[in-house]
């Protein structure tokens, strides 16, 4: 057996272990009875330790050295070796006891967060979150020492390989300067138009579920390899070829769940479209979370808040809920779904104010990782940041610092990828529509095949073959350019050419 074959066989087994972890984690977040939390935490911790031990197997270094000298390997195989070395380098930086302790702390913190969020009780979460934060700092320091990165950049690297706070600071400072004034213009512009007629609920959950599944099918989601469920926080998870998404429902507003379903379907399409020949290999994984978030936001923001989508979806909405009257017209629905309004909840935010939510979280998590702010001060710092960036103050912590699961679940360094993803989404969607003239007309007919086909060829099917900047340049002709995102906002919200 060649060294390359030994490596691929070994990493296929690691992928199988990761799939088991993914399904157990999905169950923990959706259906697991609360009384099983302790034993589930032990099971997940053990599996994560076993997966880590496999990823730091001392044979990997020898296999890599030999495989890199092998003749006859193609571009995909060489890229796989690069990704295997990247994964192995990061994993070997982490001691096994830290992996186990972190897994158990995260499981406990997630369970505490669910109750604390419901009760708007940050002090109840504080000791659990403090333990997660402490262990994340340790993990970032260990990885940073190996990779030559700061603690924060080492954590960011897990979600955005090659990313850096220095680059994000420049992009986000530019947006933070641009968006408040733009938001004022957009709100003033919409106030000059008549408000869309109201639509009255309630909207039964089962009907919302049926509508969501019809739209998922139109987008190209494969229900033979996935399912839709309910969770406290919407997410996309599961395993290879078993890509599961969740949403949450509000009987007073079906749009929240529908847009959540569309967002998570964008993630799922990426996962279902990864290269089948390399599905269990590092090179077959999604490139990083800014690209992943771009896929969810292409669907939610770029495609499904367009006039074309509402032309297709308005009849489905009327049929599903028995709606009638001017509020159910495609034009009225489009104005409703592109309304700019400052709000407390990130996942419900419009695309103009959404980056402010992300910038706030990015600044706070950097300060917390650097130990520049006591964790107990997070609610007050959050509220001050919301006032500064959006001009509003949450009335309680449920609508403030307790709304997201990311920090309790160990996702430190994840948040900036949302806004990087929004900018990437605008650039990819623009390129897709230029390359596929039928993309927008197809959406108006409920035919997403031209758009999804382009994404399959230029993003999904490329896996991790290329670095993020190279993939984006190959797909669009240029690296990330915030100007494309700004131009999109100006066209949609100010009617700019």
Secondary structure, DSSP 8 states (H G I E B T S, - for coil): --HHHHHHHHHHHHHHHHHHHHHHHHHHHHT--GGGHHHHHHHHHHHHHHHHHHHT-THHHHHHHHHTT-SS--HHHHHHHHHHHHHHHHHHTS-HHHHHHHHHHHHHHHHHHHHHHHHT-HHHHHHHHHHHHHHHHHHHHHHHHHHT--HHHHHHHHHSTT--HHHHHHHHHHHHHHHHHHHHHHHHHHHTS-----------HHHHHHHHHHHHHHHT--GGGEEEEE-SS--EEEETTEEEEEE---TT-HHHHHHHHHHHHHHHHHHHTS-GGGTTSGGGS---HHHHHHHHHIIIIIITTSHHHHHHHHHHHHHHHT--SGGGSHHHHHHHHT-----S-GGG--TTTHHHHHHHHHHHHHHHHTT-S-GGGHHHHHHHHHHHHHS---SSGGGTTTS-STTTTT-TT-THHHHHHHHHHHHHHHHHHHH-THHHHHHHTT--HHHHHHHHHHTGGGTTSS-HHHHHHHHHSSS--HHHHHHHHHHHHH---
